[in-house]
Amino acid sequence: SFYLVTSNYHMDRALLEFRRLATPDMQILPYPIAPDGLVMADWWRHPAYRTVIPREYSKYVAARILRSIPGIR
């Protein structure tokens, strides 16, 4: 088992990617970290996150689509 430490807005995609590559006996323990000053309830109010959050969501959706295609690892 291992801890996966990354920002809270990146955790869903990171888990998806690590689970895709992990062996069945691996246990992934998520440990999300909230960046200083970021409140997910109003991320759009922070200029630094107005592009980061939508971009991260787009990457998550792409990762989900790729994961659903047979033969892609």
NORPEHU-V814786 format. One record per backbone hydrogen bond with DSSP energy under -1.0 kcal/mol. CO is the residue of the C=O (numbers start at 0). NH is the residue of the N-H. Records with the same first field share a line. If there is no record, write none. Layout:
CO->NH  NH
This chain:
1->28
3->30
5->32
6->9
9->13
10->14
11->15
12->16
13->17
14->18
15->19
16->20
17->21
22->25
26->1
28->3
32->7
34->37
38->41
41->44
42->45
45->48
48->52
50->54
51->55
52->56
53->57
54->58
55->59
56->60
57->61
58->62
59->63
60->64
61->65
62->66
63->67
65->68
68->71
